[in-house]
Amino acid sequence: LEEYLNHLDGISLSDVAHTTGISFKELNTLADLIEETPKYALFCGSGLQRYSNGGQTVRAISLLPPLTGSLGEEGTGFYFDNVQIPKLKWPYPLNGPYETRKALPIGMLAEQLSDIERPEIKFLWIEKGNPVVSVPNSNKLIQQFSDMDFIVTLDLFMTDTAKHSDLVLPVLSIFEHADIVKSYGHNYLNYKKKIIDPMYQCKSEEDIFRLLGEKFGFDKQLLPENDDQTLRDLLKANNMETTLEEMRQKPYLYPGSQKIAFSDFIFKTDSGKIEFSCESLSEIFHINKLPEYVPLGESAENTPEIYEKYPLHLLSAHSAEKINSQQMRLKDHCEISQKRVIFINPHDATERNISTGMDIKVWNDRGEIRGIAEVTDNVIKGVVAMFAGDYEKTGAMVNKLSKGFNADLGYGASFHAYLVEIRVLEKY
């Protein structure tokens, strides 16, 4: 803690105000509120992670409650996610050792896919994702796809990824087979029952693996059928104190779950304490052991030559109407004629003679997208914002503009770390 406090001594509120664009008065008000109410609940969203410095940013925020003793009691602490339930173990272990030859950070897929050697990748199997839309640098990823010998995609819909594949295998929806599932934000294990029979010739991923395994002569015991016995084996292998029959009646709460986070003041760190200074993070990710501010991957500080051409930061937030690129098939949200809204600050709009309702173009060296302007104070000066997840046919597939940046922690993608320019589009 002393090391961290000494680190903070070199940072003034005036410095913070200058860097963030938040006024000195507002920062003082926030500090006063915390001083007046030292025990409070601090909620953190997900967008803050998606920067080149996202991990250190969230670390700094998460350390505010411990500084004031706002921890281990009801109504206190740092709220982000609830992931106390352990990762489920597969009940049919391989007679190893078997290792994954290579893993790539998802945010760098477009940049690094062709870098793998011994052997180089020529075949892609894609499931549970739509990388052409959801991964940074879409245009480069599409080029990488064109260099592949063969691509297979498993999906329910003809996504942009499926369109760039040689073979598309239709799979079951969540309504067409039973399963045991975890979800975000809670510690319940749920039984998801089958609602309807599979339609047409669609198959589950498990059944596809089993059929392929038979062709290749693999051990069938490693590729079990998607049935009740497999689910029972899963519960048994993970020592869950419940049965499949009980789970059909109610969800199962993991016995080790804490109602109040860290009420026992046990912390799973190397030191067993809250680590304001963390040696292990520094060693693994080559970052400062103390939370620190580092300018964005593309920014006036880091890349002045790019900033001179493209002086606006583009944010691509999640929409309340869809999950990434999912739900785009719903009729109300997939009209090709419906132009996508791009939010602009009044100062930046005035400089470029842009008014609400105008057709505009957003571009950089990696690509361009189009949409309709909405001038609003909800976006700060120097920032352009829109929603992510739109397909190519909308003209607003935002990851055409993004670049692969690893976040500083956890190998996450940095969707908010690049620059663009905008102008009025004479014809849409």
C-alpha positions as CSV (number, residue, x, y, z in Angstrom):
1,L,0.0,0.0,0.0
2,E,2.8,2.4,0.9
3,E,4.4,1.9,-2.5
4,Y,1.0,2.7,-4.2
5,L,0.4,5.8,-2.1
6,N,3.9,7.1,-3.0
7,H,3.1,6.4,-6.7
8,L,-0.1,8.5,-6.3
9,D,1.8,11.4,-4.7
10,G,3.3,12.1,-8.1
11,I,-0.1,12.6,-9.7
12,S,-2.2,15.7,-9.1
13,L,-5.9,16.2,-9.7
14,S,-4.9,18.9,-12.2
15,D,-3.0,16.3,-14.2
16,V,-6.0,14.0,-14.1
17,A,-8.3,16.7,-15.2
18,H,-6.0,17.6,-18.2
19,T,-5.6,14.0,-19.3
20,T,-9.2,12.9,-18.9
21,G,-11.1,16.0,-19.9
22,I,-13.1,15.8,-16.7
23,S,-13.2,19.1,-14.8
24,F,-11.2,19.7,-11.7
25,K,-14.5,20.6,-9.9
26,E,-16.1,17.3,-10.9
27,L,-13.1,15.3,-9.7
28,N,-13.1,17.2,-6.4
29,T,-16.8,16.5,-6.0
30,L,-16.3,12.8,-6.5
31,A,-13.4,12.8,-3.9
32,D,-15.7,14.7,-1.4
33,L,-18.5,12.1,-1.9
34,I,-16.2,9.2,-1.1
35,E,-14.8,11.0,1.9
36,E,-18.3,11.7,3.2
37,T,-19.4,8.1,2.5
38,P,-16.3,5.9,2.8
39,K,-18.4,2.7,2.6
40,Y,-20.2,2.5,-0.8
41,A,-20.9,0.2,-3.7
42,L,-18.8,0.8,-6.9
43,F,-20.2,-0.6,-10.1
44,C,-17.9,-1.0,-13.1
45,G,-19.1,-1.7,-16.7
46,S,-17.3,-3.7,-19.4
47,G,-16.4,-1.0,-21.9
48,L,-13.5,0.2,-19.7
49,Q,-11.6,-3.1,-20.4
50,R,-11.6,-2.7,-24.1
51,Y,-8.6,-0.3,-24.3
52,S,-4.9,-0.9,-24.8
53,N,-4.7,0.2,-21.1
54,G,-8.0,-1.3,-20.0
55,G,-6.6,-3.7,-17.4
56,Q,-4.6,-1.1,-15.5
57,T,-7.6,1.2,-15.7
58,V,-10.0,-1.3,-14.1
59,R,-7.3,-2.2,-11.5
60,A,-7.1,1.4,-10.5
61,I,-10.9,1.7,-10.1
62,S,-11.1,-1.6,-8.2
63,L,-8.6,-0.4,-5.6
64,L,-10.7,2.6,-4.5
65,P,-13.0,0.7,-2.1
66,P,-10.1,-1.0,-0.3
67,L,-8.5,2.4,0.2
68,T,-11.5,3.5,2.3
69,G,-12.3,0.2,3.9
70,S,-15.5,-0.3,1.7
71,L,-15.2,-4.1,1.6
72,G,-16.6,-7.3,3.0
73,E,-19.9,-5.9,4.2
74,E,-23.3,-5.7,2.6
75,G,-23.7,-2.8,0.2
76,T,-20.0,-2.2,-0.1
77,G,-17.2,-3.3,-2.6
78,F,-16.4,-3.3,-6.2
79,Y,-19.1,-4.8,-8.4
80,F,-18.1,-6.3,-11.8
81,D,-19.0,-9.9,-12.2
82,N,-19.8,-12.9,-10.0
83,V,-17.7,-15.9,-11.1
84,Q,-17.3,-17.9,-7.9
85,I,-18.5,-21.2,-9.4
86,P,-15.4,-23.1,-10.7
87,K,-15.0,-24.0,-14.4
88,L,-16.7,-27.3,-15.1
89,K,-14.4,-30.3,-15.8
90,W,-15.1,-32.5,-18.8
91,P,-16.0,-36.0,-17.5
92,Y,-14.2,-37.9,-20.2
93,P,-10.5,-37.0,-19.9
94,L,-8.0,-37.7,-22.7
95,N,-5.3,-40.2,-22.0
96,G,-2.7,-37.4,-22.6
97,P,-0.6,-35.6,-22.6
98,Y,-2.2,-33.5,-25.4
99,E,-1.5,-29.8,-25.7
100,T,-2.9,-27.0,-27.9
101,R,-0.2,-26.3,-30.4
102,K,-0.9,-22.6,-30.6
103,A,-3.3,-20.0,-29.0
104,L,-3.9,-16.6,-30.5
105,P,-5.4,-13.5,-28.6
106,I,-8.8,-12.9,-30.2
107,G,-8.0,-9.3,-30.7
108,M,-5.0,-10.1,-32.8
109,L,-6.5,-12.9,-34.9
110,A,-6.4,-10.8,-38.2
111,E,-2.8,-9.8,-37.6
112,Q,-1.4,-13.1,-36.4
113,L,-3.3,-15.9,-38.2
114,S,-0.7,-16.0,-41.0
115,D,2.3,-15.9,-38.6
116,I,1.8,-19.4,-37.4
117,E,4.3,-21.9,-38.8
118,R,5.3,-25.5,-38.5
119,P,2.8,-26.1,-40.0
120,E,1.0,-23.0,-41.2
121,I,-2.7,-22.9,-40.9
122,K,-4.6,-23.8,-44.0
123,F,-7.9,-25.0,-42.6
124,L,-10.3,-23.2,-40.3
125,W,-13.1,-24.7,-38.2
126,I,-15.3,-21.9,-36.8
127,E,-18.1,-22.3,-34.3
128,K,-19.9,-20.2,-31.6
129,G,-18.7,-17.0,-33.2
130,N,-18.9,-14.5,-36.0
131,P,-15.2,-13.3,-36.2
132,V,-15.6,-11.4,-39.5
133,V,-17.9,-9.0,-37.7
134,S,-16.8,-9.2,-34.1
135,V,-12.9,-9.4,-34.3
136,P,-10.8,-6.2,-34.9
137,N,-9.6,-5.4,-38.4
138,S,-12.3,-7.1,-40.4
139,N,-10.9,-6.3,-43.8
140,K,-7.5,-7.9,-43.0
141,L,-9.3,-11.0,-41.5
142,I,-11.3,-11.4,-44.7
143,Q,-8.0,-11.3,-46.6
144,Q,-6.6,-14.0,-44.3
145,F,-9.7,-16.1,-44.9
146,S,-9.1,-15.9,-48.7
147,D,-5.6,-17.4,-48.2
148,M,-7.1,-20.5,-46.5
149,D,-7.6,-23.8,-48.4
150,F,-10.8,-24.6,-46.7
151,I,-13.1,-23.0,-44.1
152,V,-16.0,-24.7,-42.2
153,T,-18.4,-22.6,-40.1
154,L,-21.1,-24.0,-37.8
155,D,-24.0,-21.6,-37.3
156,L,-27.8,-21.2,-37.3
157,F,-27.6,-18.2,-39.7
158,M,-25.8,-17.0,-42.8
159,T,-23.5,-14.6,-41.0
160,D,-20.8,-12.6,-42.7
161,T,-18.3,-15.3,-41.5
162,A,-20.5,-18.0,-43.0
163,K,-20.5,-16.2,-46.3
164,H,-16.7,-16.3,-46.4
165,S,-16.7,-20.1,-45.7
166,D,-16.5,-23.0,-48.1
167,L,-18.9,-25.1,-46.1
168,V,-21.7,-24.1,-43.6
169,L,-23.1,-26.8,-41.2
170,P,-26.4,-25.8,-39.7
171,V,-26.5,-26.5,-35.9
172,L,-29.2,-26.7,-33.3
173,S,-30.6,-23.7,-31.6
174,I,-30.8,-23.5,-27.8
175,F,-34.4,-24.6,-27.9
176,E,-33.7,-27.9,-29.7
177,H,-31.5,-29.8,-27.1
178,A,-31.1,-30.1,-23.4
179,D,-27.9,-29.0,-21.6
180,I,-26.4,-27.8,-18.3
181,V,-25.2,-24.2,-18.5
182,K,-23.5,-21.4,-16.6
183,S,-24.2,-17.8,-17.3
184,Y,-22.8,-14.3,-16.6
185,G,-23.1,-12.6,-13.3
186,H,-24.4,-15.3,-10.9
187,N,-23.3,-18.7,-9.4
188,Y,-26.2,-20.8,-10.4
189,L,-25.9,-23.9,-12.6
190,N,-29.0,-24.3,-14.7
191,Y,-30.7,-27.1,-16.6
192,K,-31.8,-25.9,-20.0
193,K,-34.5,-28.2,-21.3
194,K,-35.3,-29.1,-24.8
195,I,-38.4,-27.2,-26.1
196,I,-38.8,-28.5,-29.7
197,D,-37.4,-31.3,-31.8
198,P,-34.5,-30.5,-34.1
199,M,-35.7,-29.0,-37.4
200,Y,-34.7,-30.3,-40.8
201,Q,-31.3,-31.9,-40.8
202,C,-29.7,-29.7,-38.2
203,K,-27.4,-31.3,-35.6
204,S,-25.8,-30.3,-32.4
205,E,-22.0,-29.6,-32.4
206,E,-21.6,-32.7,-30.2
207,D,-23.3,-34.9,-32.7
208,I,-21.2,-33.4,-35.6
209,F,-18.0,-34.1,-33.6
210,R,-19.2,-37.7,-32.9
211,L,-19.9,-38.4,-36.6
212,L,-16.6,-36.9,-37.6
213,G,-14.9,-38.9,-34.9
214,E,-16.3,-42.1,-36.2
215,K,-15.0,-41.3,-39.7
216,F,-11.5,-40.7,-38.2
217,G,-11.6,-43.8,-36.0
218,F,-11.4,-41.8,-32.7
219,D,-12.4,-43.3,-29.4
220,K,-16.2,-42.9,-29.1
221,Q,-16.0,-42.7,-25.4
222,L,-14.3,-39.3,-25.8
223,L,-17.2,-38.1,-28.0
224,P,-20.3,-39.0,-26.0
225,E,-23.9,-38.6,-27.2
226,N,-25.7,-35.5,-26.3
227,D,-28.0,-37.2,-23.8
228,D,-29.1,-37.4,-20.1
229,Q,-26.3,-39.8,-19.2
230,T,-23.6,-37.4,-20.4
231,L,-25.2,-34.6,-18.2
232,R,-25.3,-37.0,-15.2
233,D,-21.6,-37.8,-15.8
234,L,-20.8,-34.1,-15.9
235,L,-22.5,-33.4,-12.5
236,K,-20.7,-36.4,-11.0
237,A,-17.2,-35.5,-12.3
238,N,-17.6,-32.0,-10.8
239,N,-18.8,-33.2,-7.4
240,M,-22.0,-31.2,-7.7
241,E,-24.3,-32.1,-4.8
242,T,-27.4,-32.4,-6.9
243,T,-29.0,-34.7,-9.5
244,L,-30.3,-34.1,-13.0
245,E,-33.8,-34.7,-11.8
246,E,-33.4,-32.0,-9.1
247,M,-32.0,-29.6,-11.6
248,R,-35.0,-30.0,-13.8
249,Q,-37.0,-28.5,-10.9
250,K,-34.7,-25.7,-9.8
251,P,-31.2,-24.3,-10.5
252,Y,-28.3,-25.4,-8.4
253,L,-26.3,-22.9,-6.3
254,Y,-22.7,-23.7,-5.9
255,P,-22.2,-24.5,-2.1
256,G,-19.1,-22.4,-1.8
257,S,-20.8,-19.2,-3.0
258,Q,-20.4,-16.1,-0.8
259,K,-23.4,-13.8,-0.5
260,I,-21.1,-10.9,0.3
261,A,-17.9,-10.8,-1.7
262,F,-14.7,-11.3,0.4
263,S,-16.7,-11.3,3.7
264,D,-14.1,-13.8,4.9
265,F,-11.2,-11.5,3.8
266,I,-9.6,-14.4,2.0
267,F,-8.0,-13.2,-1.3
268,K,-6.6,-15.6,-3.9
269,T,-3.4,-13.7,-4.6
270,D,0.2,-14.8,-4.1
271,S,0.4,-12.8,-0.9
272,G,-3.1,-13.6,0.3
273,K,-3.8,-9.9,0.5
274,I,-5.2,-7.2,-1.8
275,E,-2.2,-6.3,-4.0
276,F,-2.0,-2.6,-4.7
277,S,1.4,-3.6,-6.1
278,C,1.3,-6.9,-8.0
279,E,4.6,-8.6,-9.0
280,S,2.9,-11.6,-10.8
281,L,1.0,-9.3,-13.2
282,S,4.2,-7.4,-13.9
283,E,6.0,-10.6,-14.7
284,I,3.3,-12.2,-16.9
285,F,2.2,-9.2,-18.9
286,H,5.3,-7.0,-18.7
287,I,3.4,-4.0,-17.2
288,N,4.0,-1.8,-14.2
289,K,3.3,-3.7,-11.0
290,L,1.4,-0.5,-9.9
291,P,-1.7,0.7,-11.8
292,E,-0.6,3.4,-14.2
293,Y,-2.0,5.5,-17.1
294,V,-0.6,4.6,-20.5
295,P,-1.8,6.5,-23.6
296,L,-4.0,4.6,-26.1
297,G,-2.5,2.5,-28.8
298,E,-3.5,5.1,-31.4
299,S,-3.5,8.6,-29.9
300,A,-1.9,12.0,-30.1
301,E,0.7,10.9,-27.5
302,N,1.5,7.5,-29.0
303,T,1.0,8.0,-32.8
304,P,1.1,11.8,-33.6
305,E,1.5,11.1,-37.3
306,I,-1.8,9.1,-37.4
307,Y,-3.5,11.6,-35.1
308,E,-2.7,14.4,-37.6
309,K,-4.7,12.5,-40.3
310,Y,-7.4,11.0,-38.1
311,P,-8.0,13.2,-35.0
312,L,-11.1,11.5,-33.6
313,H,-11.3,8.5,-31.3
314,L,-14.1,6.0,-32.3
315,L,-16.0,4.1,-29.6
316,S,-18.0,1.1,-30.6
317,A,-20.4,0.4,-27.8
318,H,-22.7,-2.6,-27.3
319,S,-26.3,-2.0,-28.3
320,A,-29.2,-2.8,-25.9
321,E,-30.9,-4.4,-29.0
322,K,-28.4,-7.1,-29.7
323,I,-25.5,-9.1,-28.2
324,N,-22.4,-8.5,-30.3
325,S,-23.7,-9.5,-33.8
326,Q,-26.5,-11.8,-32.4
327,Q,-30.2,-10.9,-32.8
328,M,-29.4,-9.1,-36.1
329,R,-31.8,-11.5,-37.7
330,L,-34.8,-10.1,-35.8
331,K,-37.0,-8.3,-38.3
332,D,-37.0,-4.9,-36.5
333,H,-33.2,-4.7,-36.5
334,C,-32.0,-6.1,-39.8
335,E,-33.6,-3.7,-42.3
336,I,-30.9,-2.9,-44.8
337,S,-32.5,0.4,-45.5
338,Q,-32.2,1.6,-41.9
339,K,-29.1,3.7,-41.7
340,R,-27.0,3.3,-38.6
341,V,-26.6,6.3,-36.2
342,I,-23.2,7.8,-35.6
343,F,-23.0,10.1,-32.6
344,I,-20.8,13.2,-32.8
345,N,-20.0,16.1,-30.4
346,P,-21.4,19.5,-31.4
347,H,-17.9,21.1,-31.5
348,D,-16.6,18.4,-33.9
349,A,-19.7,18.5,-36.0
350,T,-19.5,22.3,-36.4
351,E,-15.9,22.1,-37.5
352,R,-17.0,19.7,-40.3
353,N,-20.4,21.3,-41.2
354,I,-22.3,18.2,-40.0
355,S,-25.8,18.4,-38.8
356,T,-28.1,15.8,-37.3
357,G,-29.7,13.6,-40.0
358,M,-26.9,14.0,-42.6
359,D,-25.3,11.0,-44.3
360,I,-21.7,10.8,-43.2
361,K,-18.6,8.7,-43.8
362,V,-16.2,7.5,-41.1
363,W,-12.8,6.3,-42.3
364,N,-9.1,5.6,-41.7
365,D,-6.4,3.7,-43.6
366,R,-8.0,0.4,-42.8
367,G,-11.5,1.0,-44.3
368,E,-14.7,3.1,-44.2
369,I,-18.2,2.9,-43.0
370,R,-21.3,5.0,-43.4
371,G,-24.2,6.1,-41.3
372,I,-26.5,9.0,-40.3
373,A,-25.2,11.7,-37.9
374,E,-26.7,12.5,-34.6
375,V,-25.1,15.6,-33.0
376,T,-25.2,15.3,-29.2
377,D,-23.5,16.4,-26.0
378,N,-23.6,12.8,-24.8
379,V,-20.3,12.3,-26.7
380,I,-17.3,14.4,-25.6
381,K,-15.2,16.5,-27.9
382,G,-12.8,14.4,-30.0
383,V,-14.9,11.2,-29.9
384,V,-17.2,9.6,-32.4
385,A,-19.5,6.8,-31.1
386,M,-21.7,4.1,-32.7
387,F,-22.9,0.6,-31.9
388,A,-20.9,-2.5,-32.8
389,G,-22.1,-5.8,-34.3
390,D,-23.7,-4.6,-37.6
391,Y,-23.3,-6.8,-40.7
392,E,-21.5,-5.7,-43.9
393,K,-24.9,-5.2,-45.6
394,T,-25.7,-2.3,-43.3
395,G,-22.6,-0.4,-44.4
396,A,-21.7,0.1,-40.8
397,M,-19.5,-2.9,-39.9
398,V,-17.4,-0.9,-37.4
399,N,-14.5,-3.4,-37.2
400,K,-13.5,-2.5,-40.7
401,L,-11.8,0.5,-39.0
402,S,-10.3,-1.2,-36.0
403,K,-6.8,-2.6,-35.5
404,G,-5.6,-5.5,-33.5
405,F,-4.3,-4.3,-30.1
406,N,-3.9,-6.6,-27.1
407,A,-5.2,-5.1,-23.9
408,D,-2.5,-4.8,-21.3
409,L,-4.0,-7.6,-19.2
410,G,-5.6,-10.9,-20.1
411,Y,-5.0,-10.8,-23.9
412,G,-8.4,-9.1,-24.5
413,A,-9.2,-7.1,-27.6
414,S,-8.9,-3.2,-27.6
415,F,-11.9,-2.0,-29.5
416,H,-11.6,1.6,-28.4
417,A,-7.9,2.3,-29.1
418,Y,-7.9,3.7,-32.7
419,L,-8.5,6.9,-34.7
420,V,-10.8,8.0,-37.5
421,E,-12.0,11.0,-39.4
422,I,-15.5,11.9,-40.6
423,R,-17.1,14.0,-43.3
424,V,-20.5,14.6,-45.0
425,L,-21.3,12.1,-47.6
426,E,-22.9,13.7,-50.7
427,K,-24.5,10.4,-51.8
428,Y,-25.3,7.4,-49.6
